[in-house]
Structures are given as structure tokens and as C-alpha cells.
Amino acid sequence: MQNRFWIKLVCILTGIIFNGFSISYASKLISASSNKNMSGVQLWANNCSRCHNARSPTEFTPIQWDTIMLHMRIQGGLTGQEAKAILAYLTEASLPEFKTVTTTSSNQQDTNTNASGKTTVKSSGKAVYQKTCIACHGADGKGISSSFPDFTKKGGVLSHPSSVLLNNIKQGIGSMPAKGGNPNLSDEDLQAALDYIKNTFAK
């Protein structure tokens, strides 16, 4: 009699667990299926507002949105197709606002002549920050969400030695990829960006 009780109990619990997984799995399939038919703007509205207030597409340039989506795809649990659709929407929506800024900011460079007489082009720290870093760290250095450090915080990340900070930028740390997601940046660009960050936001 007692054995029958335990057998029934195990069967009931197994059924509950199995049904729970089935329902969960089914809901994921339904969600994934419905997302396939959504436009970039619908995916943007449905996903991004879960964690923070959706920002205006014109708040960042297309290049900056590209960097942001590198991070947000992972943090938001987006598929490659969803991230691509959202990025396409953000790029199209912000391009008219920044069609001249995207080229102007990238041309804010310093021209130097080295010992051999060759002219080298070096981006200013401000230009590097505005093109790559601002997407996640914001124009005010406080970070666009709590997952990014506040550069203006006294005793915060900028209190670490420059060598440590520069290595973190090069190698990537936390949710930040190496070189902020811009592999074209040289060591000189990264140093210039760090100098700009410390001079502008450190307290």
C-alpha cells in the first residue's frame, strides 16, 4: 500500500515537471516564431523596453548603434536575425540626422610627421570617444545603463592605474569587447581615448 502511494507521487511529480518543461519550451517556440514576423521597430519596442526606457534612434549615430548592438544582442538575449533587424531600423532611422556627423567626427584627426618624413594620421581622443565609446559610456561618461561604469564617480574605475585601464580597453572586460568593438583602432588611438576620458570625466 505504501509502495503504491510513492509510485503515484513520483508519477504526479514527473507529470508536473514534464508539463512544466513542455509549456516553457512551447512558449519559447511560439515567441521565436512570432518574432520572425516582426519588423525591426517592433523588435526594438518589444525587447529593449524590458530593461530600460527605449532611446530615440537619433540619440546615436549609425556607427554608434552598431557598437551598442554588439553588447545588447548578448544582454538582451537576441538572435542574430533579431539583432540585425533592430540595427537596420536604428541605422535607417538615425541616418538622416547624422549623415554629415558620421563622416565629420571620423575626420577629427591629428596629422603628424615622423622622423623618416612620413605623414601619419592619428585620431584625437575626443573623436575616438565620440565614434566608439560614447555608444555605451554616454556623452556624460555616466554610462547608458547600470551595466556600464560611471566615469564621473569619485574613486571609481578611473582611479585605477592607466596601464590597467589601457589593458582593459585593449583586451576587453566585462560586457565590453576588445577595443570597444572597433578592431581598427591603434594603440595610439586607444591611449588618446583614455587620456580624453580621464581628462574629461575623472574627479
C-alpha positions as CSV (number, residue, x, y, z in Angstrom):
1,M,0.0,0.0,0.0
2,Q,2.8,2.4,0.9
3,N,4.7,1.5,-2.2
4,R,1.6,2.4,-4.3
5,F,1.5,5.8,-2.6
6,W,5.1,6.6,-3.5
7,I,4.7,5.3,-7.1
8,K,1.7,7.6,-7.6
9,L,3.5,10.5,-6.0
10,V,6.5,10.0,-8.3
11,C,4.2,9.8,-11.3
12,I,2.4,13.0,-10.4
13,L,5.7,14.9,-9.8
14,T,7.1,13.6,-13.1
15,G,4.0,14.8,-14.9
16,I,4.2,18.2,-13.3
17,I,7.9,18.6,-14.2
18,F,7.4,17.3,-17.7
19,N,4.4,19.6,-18.3
20,G,6.3,22.5,-16.9
21,F,9.1,22.0,-19.3
22,S,6.7,21.4,-22.2
23,I,4.8,24.6,-21.5
24,S,8.1,26.5,-21.1
25,Y,9.5,25.1,-24.3
26,A,6.3,25.6,-26.2
27,S,6.2,29.3,-25.1
28,K,9.7,29.8,-26.3
29,L,8.9,28.3,-29.7
30,I,5.8,30.4,-30.0
31,S,7.8,33.5,-29.0
32,A,10.6,32.7,-31.5
33,S,8.0,32.1,-34.2
34,S,6.2,35.3,-33.7
35,N,9.4,37.3,-33.5
36,K,10.3,36.1,-37.0
37,N,7.4,38.1,-38.4
38,M,8.2,41.3,-36.5
39,S,9.8,44.3,-38.1
40,G,12.9,45.9,-36.6
41,V,10.9,48.6,-35.0
42,Q,8.6,46.1,-33.3
43,L,11.5,44.0,-32.0
44,W,13.1,47.2,-30.8
45,A,9.9,48.2,-28.9
46,N,9.3,44.7,-27.5
47,N,12.8,43.8,-26.4
48,C,14.7,47.0,-25.5
49,S,12.0,48.4,-23.2
50,R,12.2,45.4,-21.0
51,C,15.3,46.7,-19.2
52,H,15.4,50.4,-19.8
53,N,13.4,53.2,-21.5
54,A,14.0,52.9,-25.2
55,R,16.3,55.6,-26.5
56,S,15.5,57.7,-29.5
57,P,17.1,56.3,-32.7
58,T,18.6,59.8,-33.3
59,E,20.4,59.8,-30.0
60,F,23.3,57.9,-31.5
61,T,24.9,57.7,-35.0
62,P,24.6,54.5,-37.1
63,I,28.2,53.7,-36.2
64,Q,27.5,54.0,-32.5
65,W,24.3,51.9,-32.8
66,D,26.4,49.2,-34.4
67,T,28.7,49.1,-31.4
68,I,25.7,49.2,-29.0
69,M,24.1,46.2,-30.7
70,L,27.2,44.2,-30.1
71,H,26.6,44.4,-26.4
72,M,22.8,44.5,-26.4
73,R,22.4,41.4,-28.5
74,I,24.1,39.4,-25.7
75,Q,22.5,41.2,-22.8
76,G,19.0,41.2,-24.4
77,G,19.2,37.5,-25.5
78,L,18.5,38.4,-29.1
79,T,19.1,36.1,-32.0
80,G,21.4,37.2,-34.8
81,Q,18.4,37.8,-37.1
82,E,16.6,39.9,-34.4
83,A,19.7,42.0,-33.7
84,K,20.2,42.6,-37.5
85,A,16.6,43.7,-37.9
86,I,16.8,46.1,-35.0
87,L,20.1,47.5,-36.2
88,A,18.7,48.0,-39.7
89,Y,15.8,50.0,-38.2
90,L,18.1,52.1,-35.9
91,T,20.5,52.8,-38.8
92,E,17.8,53.9,-41.2
93,A,16.0,56.0,-38.6
94,S,19.2,57.8,-37.4
95,L,21.0,58.2,-40.7
96,P,19.2,61.4,-41.8
97,E,20.0,63.0,-38.6
98,F,23.7,62.1,-38.7
99,K,24.5,61.8,-42.4
100,T,27.2,64.5,-42.1
101,V,28.2,63.9,-38.5
102,T,29.3,60.3,-39.1
103,T,31.9,61.5,-41.6
104,T,32.8,64.7,-39.8
105,S,33.6,63.1,-36.5
106,S,35.8,60.4,-38.1
107,N,37.8,63.2,-39.8
108,Q,38.7,64.9,-36.5
109,Q,42.3,63.7,-36.7
110,D,45.8,64.9,-35.9
111,T,48.4,64.8,-38.7
112,N,52.0,64.2,-37.6
113,T,55.3,63.8,-39.5
114,N,57.6,61.2,-38.1
115,A,61.4,61.1,-38.2
116,S,61.5,59.5,-41.6
117,G,59.4,62.2,-43.1
118,K,56.3,60.1,-43.4
119,T,53.0,61.7,-42.5
120,T,50.9,59.6,-40.1
121,V,47.3,60.2,-39.2
122,K,46.2,59.9,-35.6
123,S,42.6,60.3,-34.4
124,S,42.1,62.7,-31.4
125,G,40.9,61.1,-28.2
126,K,37.7,63.0,-28.4
127,A,37.0,61.7,-31.9
128,V,37.7,58.1,-30.9
129,Y,35.4,58.5,-27.8
130,Q,32.6,60.1,-29.9
131,K,32.8,57.4,-32.6
132,T,33.2,54.3,-30.5
133,C,33.0,54.8,-26.7
134,I,30.0,57.1,-26.4
135,A,27.7,54.4,-27.6
136,C,27.9,52.7,-24.3
137,H,29.5,55.1,-21.9
138,G,27.4,58.1,-22.9
139,A,28.3,61.7,-23.7
140,D,28.4,62.5,-20.0
141,G,30.6,59.5,-19.1
142,K,28.0,58.0,-16.7
143,G,27.1,55.0,-18.9
144,I,23.9,54.4,-20.8
145,S,22.8,51.8,-18.2
146,S,23.9,50.4,-14.8
147,S,25.9,47.7,-16.5
148,F,28.5,50.3,-17.7
149,P,30.8,52.1,-15.2
150,D,30.2,55.7,-14.2
151,F,33.4,57.5,-15.2
152,T,32.4,60.5,-13.1
153,K,32.2,58.6,-9.9
154,K,34.9,59.6,-7.4
155,G,37.1,56.6,-6.6
156,G,35.5,54.7,-9.5
157,V,37.1,52.8,-12.4
158,L,39.2,55.8,-13.5
159,S,41.1,55.6,-10.1
160,H,42.9,52.5,-11.4
161,P,46.4,52.9,-13.0
162,S,46.4,54.0,-16.6
163,S,48.3,50.8,-17.6
164,V,45.5,48.7,-16.2
165,L,42.8,50.7,-17.9
166,L,44.6,50.7,-21.2
167,N,45.0,46.9,-21.0
168,N,41.3,46.5,-20.2
169,I,40.4,48.6,-23.3
170,K,42.7,46.6,-25.5
171,Q,41.7,43.1,-24.2
172,G,38.1,43.9,-23.3
173,I,36.5,43.5,-19.9
174,G,33.0,42.5,-18.7
175,S,30.5,43.2,-21.5
176,M,33.0,45.5,-23.4
177,P,34.7,43.7,-26.3
178,A,38.3,44.3,-27.1
179,K,38.9,47.9,-28.4
180,G,35.3,48.7,-27.7
181,G,34.3,46.6,-30.6
182,N,36.4,48.6,-33.1
183,P,39.3,46.5,-34.2
184,N,40.7,49.2,-36.5
185,L,41.8,51.4,-33.5
186,S,45.5,51.5,-33.0
187,D,47.3,51.6,-29.6
188,E,47.8,55.3,-30.1
189,D,44.1,55.8,-30.7
190,L,43.3,53.8,-27.5
191,Q,45.8,55.8,-25.5
192,A,44.3,59.1,-26.8
193,A,40.8,58.0,-26.0
194,L,41.9,57.0,-22.4
195,D,43.6,60.4,-22.0
196,Y,40.5,62.2,-23.1
197,I,38.3,60.1,-20.8
198,K,40.5,60.8,-17.8
199,N,40.9,64.5,-18.6
200,T,37.2,64.9,-19.2
201,F,35.5,62.8,-16.5
202,A,37.9,61.8,-13.7
203,K,37.3,63.6,-10.4
